[in-house]
Each structure stands twice: as C-alpha cells, then as structure tokens.
Amino acid sequence: MIELLVVGVTAVLVIAAAAVAGPRLGIAAPLVLVAVGVAAGFLPVFDSTHIEAEWILEGILPPLLYSSAVSMPGMNFRREFGAISGLSVLLVVGSALLLGVFFMLVVPGLGFAWGVALGAIVSPTDAVATSIIKQTSVSPRVVALLDGESLLNDATALVLLRTAVVAVASTFSFWGALGTFGYSVVVAVLLGGLVGVLNLVVRRRVTDPAVNTVISFAVPFAAAVPAERLGASGLVATVVAGLITGVRAPRDLSPQNRLSDAQNWRTVELVLEGAVFLTMGVQIKSIVTAVEQEHAGVGAAVLIASGALVLTVLVRAAYVAPLLAVLLWRARQGVKLQTRLRDIQERMATPEGRQETFQEVNRGRRASGRALERFESRVTQGIATVDYFVRQPLGWREGTAVVWAGMRGAVTVAAAQTLPEDTPQRPVLVLVAFAVAALSLLVQGGTIGPLLRLITKTPGTAGTGDEQARIMEMLRTSTAAVPPPPERAARDFAAARDYQLAVIAAQRSALLDARDHGTFDADVLTEALAGLDASQIAIEMRGSFAG
C-alpha cells in the first residue's frame, strides 16, 4: 500500500514538473511524460504492472471529454457540426477499412475482419493528444474542428471495433452494424441530454461552491455508466452532458460556482492527462516483452506501425482537402444569402415590418410574438454564421494543421488492450497500436509547433479591437436600461450594491444573448463574461464584509 502511495505521489509531482519544464525546453509536456514513463517502465516496481484498459476508457476518458465539452463554445460546435460529424464518422470508417486491407496484407495470417478491428483502433484522433494543438497560435476554427472530432470519433471507432470482432465469429450484417451504431448514438444523446439538464437543476440549488464542484465530478460518470449498461456510447453521453452544461451554466450557476468549477476541473485535467501519457510510457516494456515471448519481430511491428501512420495521414489529407473545398463553397454561397438576410433584418426594424416580412417569407402565415422573436433570432444567427465563416476562412494553412494535428494517443492504446485473448497475434497487434500512438505523438506532436509557426500568419488584432468596442457599446446600452436607484437611496450601501448587481445581470444577459446569436467571437465573449463574473464576486465579497 505504501509503495502504491509513493508511486502515486511521485507521478503527480512528475506531471507538475513536466507541465513547467516542457514549455521551457520547447517540448510538449505529453512527450516529456511519455519519455519518463518509458524510463520508469524499466524499474523493478513496474515489473508486474498491468493497467486495465477499462481504467482508461471508463475511468479517465469520461471526465476529460466532459471537461473539454463544457469549455467548448457551443455555437462554434453547432456551426462546424457538419464537418465534425464527417471527420468523426466517415473518416474513421474509411480509415479503418483501408487500414484493414493494409494490415491483412502485411501481417501474416491476419484476416480482413481482424485488420478492420486494428484499423478501428488506430483510426480515431485522441482528445488528450490534440490538447497539444491548443498551446499553439492556430485558428480557433481549427481548434473547434479538432476538439469536436476528438470528442465524438471514439464512439465510431469503438462501435466499429466491436462490430469487427463480432464479424469474426458470425456473419457480418451491414444494416445490423448501422442499426447498432444508430442505437448507440441516439440512446447516448438522449441520456446525456437528460443528465446534463438534471445536473443543472440540482446544482442550481446548491450554493456552496465546493459542494457544487464535487457534484460536477460525478456528472460524466452519471452519463457514461448508464449509457454503457444500455449498450450505448458512454463517451457520447458524456460529451452531450458536457455541451449542455457549458451552454447553460452561465445562466443557471453563480459566478462563484463556475469559478470553482473552472479551477478544480483544470487541475483534474492536468493530472488525468498526465496520468494517461505516463501510463502509455510505462506499458511499453511489458508490451515489447509479450511480443518477444511470442517470438514475433519487434522491428517488424514498428515498421508496420510506421506504414500505418503514414497511411492514416495520407487518408486524412485525402479527406480534408475536398472537405475544405466544400466549406469554402458553402461560405461563398452564404455570402450571397447574407445579402438577403440583411435586407430582411432591415425590414424588420419596425413592428409592422416584422409582421409583414414574416408573412412574406412564410407564405402569408401570421405569427405570434414568440414566433416573430424566433424568426428574428434565426435571421441574426444566419448573418453571424456567414460572418464567422468569412472572417475565419479555412485555407491550405488551416488544412495542413487539421491533417497534421490529428494525433493518436491513449484511446488507441487502451482500445488495443480490449482485443479478445484469442485474437491472432494479439501481442503484435497491441504493439502495432502502441507504436502508432507513440510515433504519432513523437513525430506529429513534436513537430506541430514549429510547423504552425512556419506556415501560420500572424493573427491581426483589428477585428478583435472592433468586436471589443461593439461589446462595450452593447454593455453601455444594457446598463442604461437598468433604472438607477433614487438619489437618496443611492447613498445607501445595500441599494448601491443591488443596483450594481442588477447592472451586471443585465450585461450578462446581453452577452449571453449575443453568444446564442453568434454575433461575437467566442474568445472575446468569454473574456467579457469572465470580467463580469469577477466584478460580481468582488461586489458580493464587499457586501459580506460590510454585513
């Protein structure tokens, strides 16, 4: 027990040291941790260490995916959902099938079904691995695409893996596999949505920030575990719960609760991400030993893994290139539509114009006040969405980043270890999967920073400054809408504090409405909301001291 405690404490200290030393050395912290893990694997204490794959897939990934989903701008996810779903489903399936053919040809005695199973294991990008990209100056759209892809593609890969394993022992049914995938996603979305809503309903009534954050730690498992028991994707359920929490939390939870969440979840992310990379490194010795005991060639497995990694990058590039062309075409079509939407918006400036325009667009149907508000909101969102695509186009630089940043990681290693014990040449397949992940982190993760610095333009600040000015004007307008206290009451501390809090509430509501409409950059809005939260916390603290 003491030995395990010492290992745990040492691991936490190593993770902290890597987070500090990595950037100073110009090396991504995950790469440092993998190297430390490899070295630690040769220590006697790790001779008999066996890390269950379920600890990664069911214990570590749900909280990491939940945290990423909470922090992801919901509007950006919605805007990029078409591209994200293609990367998460079509690219994973296509990569797995092509890799299945490759593995069938290069691994002696391995059939197509087992080849597809291994292809499904190495196809998905990893949410933890792609965290490296967030430390660079890449376009926010690229981050949104990579984040969204890594949040959802694990479900596709794991369903495909199970389907391939089942196909070995029975007849494969395309429609059966499609039905299984559909069931897995639909049930997960419904369950994750329910957990996300209940999470906010419960936590809205808990005022203690520490207790509130403790409850949040249970949310990813409350979504994942029931989904897995129902045969659905626990990871998708976790992501859905996180997205709903991230969108609704600023309206439903107090600033103190959200600040506590952000600080504590960042610590959880740091420790769990570090643990993932350390365990990857620690396992290399036992995996290599298992291959040697099977009298299989370690060098041949690494060579196969190198070929598989090259193939995944080529397939990814072949998919991303036409995807960018489609997105560019859609942006151009959106510019044409934007002119009409702006015309509609101008005509809806008066109450009479709103009703008249609505009837014209909706074939003479009259609308209630709520229907008019929804219609006006859709028009505003449409204009903002086109502005978003035009303001942040995806060219060859961004395409290169999307291709090269698609790294493999812990999911690949953990999924490989779920292969049945009677899998042909199982130790070799596990080593191939591990080598693909390790080479991906080493080659892609080690060069993504210099590559992006070489090809990425220096981001301009004019657009950001203009948006900040517009936000300030919107905040001034929302402040003016709050009636000031009477002159005599204004001298009273409690009345002045209530007025300040009312102003902040009005400003926050205006910012969140703008967020839901997508009229401002997500990062700029996040900074503005954080400023309001800090102001409210300071006012409430002064009030508590005065009381």
WOZIZI-V17326 format. One record per pair of residues at least 12 apart in sequence whose C-alpha atoms are under 8 Angstrom apart, sorted by sequence separation. I is the first residue (numbers start at 0). J is the second residue. If there is no record, write none. Layout:
BEGIN
i = <I & I>
j = <J & J>
END
This chain:
BEGIN
i = <17 & 99 & 102 & 202 & 223 & 354 & 99 & 101 & 223 & 343 & 415 & 416 & 17 & 99 & 100 & 162 & 222 & 223 & 357 & 415 & 484 & 510 & 17 & 99 & 100 & 102 & 222 & 483 & 98 & 99 & 102 & 129 & 98 & 99 & 129 & 198 & 220 & 354 & 357 & 412 & 415 & 510 & 14 & 97 & 99 & 219 & 222 & 353 & 415 & 510 & 13 & 96 & 98 & 99 & 218 & 95 & 98 & 126 & 129 & 198 & 412 & 481 & 95 & 97 & 158 & 219 & 411 & 412 & 481 & 507 & 95 & 96 & 158 & 218 & 219 & 411 & 95 & 126 & 195 & 94 & 95 & 124 & 125 & 126 & 194 & 412 & 478 & 481 & 507 & 94 & 95 & 124 & 155 & 411 & 477 & 506 & 95 & 123 & 92 & 95 & 194 & 409 & 478 & 91 & 94 & 124 & 125 & 194 & 347 & 407 & 408 & 477 & 478 & 503 & 123 & 124 & 407 & 408 & 477 & 123 & 406 & 407 & 91 & 191 & 344 & 408 & 91 & 190 & 191 & 407 & 408 & 474 & 477 & 503 & 123 & 406 & 407 & 122 & 344 & 406 & 343 & 344 & 474 & 500 & 87 & 120 & 190 & 473 & 119 & 120 & 406 & 119 & 340 & 406 & 500 & 187 & 404 & 499 & 119 & 120 & 186 & 403 & 404 & 470 & 119 & 340 & 341 & 340 & 496 & 116 & 117 & 404 & 116 & 187 & 191 & 192 & 195 & 196 & 212 & 337 & 403 & 115 & 116 & 186 & 187 & 191 & 195 & 199 & 211 & 215 & 337 & 186 & 187 & 190 & 191 & 194 & 195 & 198 & 496 & 116 & 183 & 184 & 188 & 189 & 191 & 192 & 193 & 196 & 208 & 209 & 212 & 400 & 115 & 116 & 183 & 184 & 187 & 188 & 191 & 192 & 195 & 196 & 199 & 203 & 208 & 212 & 337 & 182 & 183 & 187 & 191 & 195 & 199 & 203 & 207 & 493 & 113 & 202 & 203 & 206 & 209 & 112 & 113 & 184 & 188 & 192 & 208 & 212 & 334 & 400 & 112 & 199 & 208 & 333 & 199 & 466 & 112 & 113 & 466 & 112 & 330 & 334 & 467 & 466 & 330 & 396 & 330 & 396 & 463 & 83 & 87 & 91 & 64 & 82 & 83 & 86 & 87 & 92 & 63 & 79 & 83 & 84 & 87 & 88 & 91 & 92 & 75 & 79 & 83 & 87 & 91 & 327 & 86 & 87 & 327 & 76 & 80 & 84 & 88 & 92 & 326 & 75 & 76 & 87 & 323 & 76 & 323 & 71 & 71 & 323 & 154 & 320 & 67 & 319 & 154 & 153 & 154 & 68 & 319 & 67 & 151 & 319 & 150 & 151 & 150 & 64 & 316 & 151 & 315 & 150 & 312 & 312 & 29 & 29 & 27 & 300 & 304 & 308 & 300 & 303 & 304 & 307 & 301 & 305 & 279 & 297 & 300 & 301 & 304 & 305 & 308 & 300 & 304 & 308 & 295 & 276 & 279 & 293 & 301 & 305 & 383 & 384 & 275 & 300 & 383 & 384 & 383 & 290 & 380 & 383 & 289 & 290 & 379 & 380 & 380 & 377 & 379 & 286 & 290 & 376 & 286 & 287 & 286 & 127 & 283 & 62 & 65 & 62 & 61 & 62 & 61 & 61 & 57 & 73 & 64 & 68 & 68 & 71 & 61 & 65 & 69 & 73 & 61 & 64 & 65 & 68 & 69 & 72 & 73 & 60 & 64 & 67 & 68 & 69 & 71 & 72 & 62 & 65 & 66 & 69 & 70 & 61 & 65 & 69 & 64 & 65 & 68 & 69 & 122 & 66 & 105 & 66 & 63 & 101 & 63 & 63 & 98 & 59 & 98 & 98 & 59 & 94 & 55 & 94 & 94 & 90 & 50 & 90 & 50 & 49 & 45 & 46 & 36 & 37 & 40 & 82 & 32 & 36 & 39 & 40 & 35 & 36 & 37 & 38 & 39 & 40 & 33 & 36 & 37 & 38 & 40 & 41 & 29 & 32 & 33 & 36 & 37 & 40 & 32 & 33 & 35 & 36 & 37 & 30 & 33 & 34 & 36 & 37 & 29 & 33 & 37 & 32 & 33 & 140 & 138 & 140 & 14 & 14 & 141 & 145 & 144 & 153 & 157 & 250 & 11 & 14 & 138 & 141 & 145 & 14 & 137 & 141 & 145 & 250 & 249 & 137 & 10 & 10 & 132 & 129 & 129 & 129 & 255 & 128 & 254 & 128 & 254 & 125 & 128 & 124 & 125 & 127 & 128 & 254 & 255 & 124 & 125 & 127 & 254 & 124 & 125 & 123 & 124 & 125 & 122 & 125 & 121 & 125 & 123 & 123 & 120 & 121 & 120 & 120 & 120 & 120 & 117 & 78 & 113 & 117 & 121 & 120 & 128 & 131 & 135 & 109 & 121 & 137 & 108 & 117 & 121 & 132 & 136 & 128 & 132 & 135 & 136 & 137 & 136 & 55 & 56 & 55 & 56 & 55 & 56 & 53 & 52 & 51 & 52 & 52 & 51 & 52 & 30 & 30 & 30 & 30 & 27 & 27 & 26 & 74 & 74 & 74 & 75 & 72>
j = <29 & 111 & 114 & 214 & 235 & 366 & 112 & 114 & 236 & 356 & 428 & 429 & 31 & 113 & 114 & 176 & 236 & 237 & 371 & 429 & 498 & 524 & 32 & 114 & 115 & 117 & 237 & 498 & 114 & 115 & 118 & 145 & 115 & 116 & 146 & 215 & 237 & 371 & 374 & 429 & 432 & 527 & 32 & 115 & 117 & 237 & 240 & 371 & 433 & 528 & 32 & 115 & 117 & 118 & 237 & 115 & 118 & 146 & 149 & 218 & 432 & 501 & 116 & 118 & 179 & 240 & 432 & 433 & 502 & 528 & 117 & 118 & 180 & 240 & 241 & 433 & 118 & 149 & 218 & 118 & 119 & 148 & 149 & 150 & 218 & 436 & 502 & 505 & 531 & 119 & 120 & 149 & 180 & 436 & 502 & 531 & 121 & 149 & 119 & 122 & 221 & 436 & 505 & 119 & 122 & 152 & 153 & 222 & 375 & 435 & 436 & 505 & 506 & 531 & 152 & 153 & 436 & 437 & 506 & 153 & 436 & 437 & 122 & 222 & 375 & 439 & 123 & 222 & 223 & 439 & 440 & 506 & 509 & 535 & 156 & 439 & 440 & 156 & 378 & 440 & 378 & 379 & 509 & 535 & 123 & 156 & 226 & 509 & 156 & 157 & 443 & 157 & 378 & 444 & 538 & 226 & 443 & 538 & 159 & 160 & 226 & 443 & 444 & 510 & 160 & 381 & 382 & 382 & 538 & 159 & 160 & 447 & 160 & 231 & 235 & 236 & 239 & 240 & 256 & 381 & 447 & 160 & 161 & 231 & 232 & 236 & 240 & 244 & 256 & 260 & 382 & 232 & 233 & 236 & 237 & 240 & 241 & 244 & 542 & 163 & 230 & 231 & 235 & 236 & 238 & 239 & 240 & 243 & 255 & 256 & 259 & 447 & 163 & 164 & 231 & 232 & 235 & 236 & 239 & 240 & 243 & 244 & 247 & 251 & 256 & 260 & 385 & 231 & 232 & 236 & 240 & 244 & 248 & 252 & 256 & 542 & 163 & 252 & 253 & 256 & 259 & 163 & 164 & 235 & 239 & 243 & 259 & 263 & 385 & 451 & 164 & 251 & 260 & 385 & 252 & 519 & 166 & 167 & 520 & 167 & 385 & 389 & 523 & 523 & 388 & 454 & 389 & 455 & 523 & 144 & 148 & 152 & 126 & 144 & 145 & 148 & 149 & 155 & 127 & 143 & 147 & 148 & 151 & 152 & 155 & 156 & 140 & 144 & 148 & 152 & 156 & 392 & 152 & 153 & 393 & 143 & 147 & 151 & 155 & 159 & 393 & 143 & 144 & 155 & 393 & 147 & 394 & 143 & 146 & 398 & 232 & 398 & 146 & 398 & 234 & 234 & 235 & 150 & 401 & 150 & 234 & 402 & 234 & 235 & 235 & 150 & 402 & 238 & 402 & 238 & 402 & 403 & 128 & 131 & 131 & 427 & 431 & 435 & 428 & 431 & 432 & 435 & 430 & 434 & 409 & 427 & 430 & 431 & 434 & 435 & 438 & 431 & 435 & 439 & 427 & 409 & 412 & 426 & 434 & 438 & 516 & 517 & 409 & 434 & 517 & 518 & 518 & 426 & 516 & 519 & 426 & 427 & 516 & 517 & 518 & 516 & 518 & 426 & 430 & 516 & 429 & 430 & 430 & 272 & 433 & 216 & 219 & 219 & 219 & 220 & 220 & 223 & 223 & 242 & 234 & 238 & 239 & 242 & 233 & 237 & 241 & 245 & 234 & 237 & 238 & 241 & 242 & 245 & 246 & 234 & 238 & 241 & 242 & 243 & 245 & 246 & 237 & 240 & 241 & 244 & 245 & 237 & 241 & 245 & 241 & 242 & 245 & 246 & 311 & 264 & 303 & 268 & 268 & 307 & 271 & 272 & 307 & 271 & 310 & 311 & 275 & 311 & 275 & 314 & 315 & 315 & 278 & 318 & 282 & 282 & 281 & 285 & 276 & 277 & 280 & 322 & 273 & 277 & 280 & 281 & 277 & 278 & 279 & 280 & 281 & 282 & 276 & 279 & 280 & 281 & 283 & 284 & 273 & 276 & 277 & 280 & 281 & 284 & 277 & 278 & 280 & 281 & 282 & 276 & 279 & 280 & 282 & 283 & 276 & 280 & 284 & 280 & 281 & 391 & 391 & 393 & 269 & 270 & 397 & 401 & 401 & 410 & 414 & 508 & 270 & 273 & 397 & 400 & 404 & 274 & 397 & 401 & 405 & 511 & 511 & 400 & 274 & 277 & 404 & 404 & 405 & 406 & 532 & 406 & 532 & 407 & 533 & 405 & 408 & 405 & 406 & 408 & 409 & 535 & 536 & 406 & 407 & 409 & 536 & 407 & 408 & 407 & 408 & 409 & 407 & 410 & 407 & 411 & 410 & 411 & 410 & 411 & 411 & 412 & 414 & 415 & 415 & 384 & 422 & 428 & 432 & 432 & 440 & 444 & 448 & 423 & 435 & 451 & 423 & 432 & 436 & 447 & 451 & 444 & 448 & 451 & 452 & 455 & 455 & 409 & 410 & 410 & 413 & 413 & 414 & 413 & 413 & 413 & 414 & 416 & 416 & 417 & 440 & 441 & 444 & 445 & 444 & 445 & 445 & 514 & 515 & 517 & 521 & 521>
END
